Amino acid sequence: MPFGGEWKYQISNSIRKTDELGKYISITPEKDEDISAVESEFSWCITPYYANLMERNDSQCPIIKQAVPDITELHDPLGVMDPLDEEKHSPAPNIVKVYPDRIAWCVSNSCAVLCRHCLRKRMVGRESFDFSKEARKSALDYIARTPEIRDVLLTGGDPLIYDDGMIEEILARLRAIKHVEIIRIGSRTPCTMPQRITEGLCSMLKKYHPLWLNTQFNHPKELTREATEACNRLADAGIPLGNQSVLLRGINDDPKIMKELVRGLVKMRVRPYYIYQCQTLSGTAHFRTPIETGIEIIRKLRGFTTGFAVPTYVLDTPYGKVPMSPNYIVDRDKDAVYLRNFEGKIWREPNPMDENSPDAYI
Ligand SMILES: *Cc1c(COP(=O)(O)O)cnc(C)c1O
């Protein structure tokens, strides 16, 4: 084991070539050609840990589909590189501001695994990303002089790809800004490289509370013993954990799979937070589902499982995230509303009329 422990091993042995990948799954000569065609457009790398979860001979394996380049990535006429127009919403280097009181700060351009559905493909794995001392200082200066920012989300790439020292420097500088009330980290490492969540990292992080962390599990297969232990260490450090899944065709676009996923997550003390509609992002046409699929998944979760295990289904847009949910209000009839419960039963509830606008109805 190299200096730095098990997670450094995962990074230095990251799989980036088809002959290495061939030790985990079968790579036909056609597949080999496909991967070299795709990789010049969209780069890839996979931790040995995540590759170990792959089913060798199952091309439908949800782990393979999320991590191994597929030729269909090159057939996406609608996809664009920056569907959220994030570059236009950037008041300082690598900062995205869409909301009045909070920002996303992309502090890294690399990840343990480069997901095929990654929203930030335009920067992740690319050289042009600038996170020099000057760029960092100018982002921090912007936050310091913008008092309405009370919530800073550190994202990327993956902030936890750095050593503890670098992460601590960012956290300490943010904590020195009085109006920053909460700090959040978005990291997929609990799923793709759980070895990163060391005791040392957790005892450093807990000095910077209130600190929250959102991760990304998309399929029950990812809820392994190692991932559970990583989440335990974070939760034991007092860090509230959330999960942001992406709705992916052929991976989790099925109410049964989603129910298993959210139930497994709450067992790990991870609260399902969002399910994202897959964006019209370059190279993801094969993953996109109709929005109705997502709404139907929520309808089959709400009431059928623990209330706090039901995430909010959202579409992210350049104007912010828009929640999409089944409609439970069926009708308004004078001073009553008719509501539909989770099983389809109708309930009539008296509901006062608004005296100022008696014609208004839901
Ligand atoms: C998602 C996002 C946030 C955080 O949104 P919440 O709904 O508060 O979790 C903040 N800023 C940007 C630019 C985002 O995309």
The ligand as an SDF file (V2000), in Angstrom:
LIG
                    3D

 15 15  0  0  0  0  0  0  0  0999 V2000
  -28.0700   23.0250   -7.1070 C   0  0  0  0  0  0  0  0  0  0  0  0
  -27.4570   24.3240   -6.9130 C   0  0  0  0  0  0  0  0  0  0  0  0
  -27.4310   24.9330   -5.6570 C   0  0  0  0  0  0  0  0  0  0  0  0
  -28.0090   24.2830   -4.4270 C   0  0  0  0  0  0  0  0  0  0  0  0
  -29.3880   24.1770   -4.5570 O   0  0  0  0  0  0  0  0  0  0  0  0
  -30.2900   23.6100   -3.3700 P   0  0  0  0  0  0  0  0  0  0  0  0
  -31.6420   23.4450   -3.9850 O   0  0  0  0  0  0  0  0  0  0  0  0
  -30.2500   24.6220   -2.2720 O   0  0  0  0  0  0  0  0  0  0  0  0
  -29.6850   22.3090   -2.9340 O   0  0  0  0  0  0  0  0  0  0  0  0
  -26.8750   26.1890   -5.5530 C   0  0  0  0  0  0  0  0  0  0  0  0
  -26.3750   26.8120   -6.6300 N   0  0  0  0  0  0  0  0  0  0  0  0
  -26.3860   26.2610   -7.8510 C   0  0  0  0  0  0  0  0  0  0  0  0
  -25.8200   27.0110   -8.9830 C   0  0  0  0  0  0  0  0  0  0  0  0
  -26.9260   24.9920   -8.0340 C   0  0  0  0  0  0  0  0  0  0  0  0
  -26.9280   24.4260   -9.2530 O   0  0  0  0  0  0  0  0  0  0  0  0
  1  2  1  0
  2  3  1  0
  2 14  2  0
  3  4  1  0
  3 10  2  0
  4  5  1  0
  5  6  1  0
  6  7  2  0
  6  8  1  0
  6  9  1  0
 10 11  1  0
 11 12  2  0
 12 13  1  0
 12 14  1  0
 14 15  1  0
M  END
$$$$
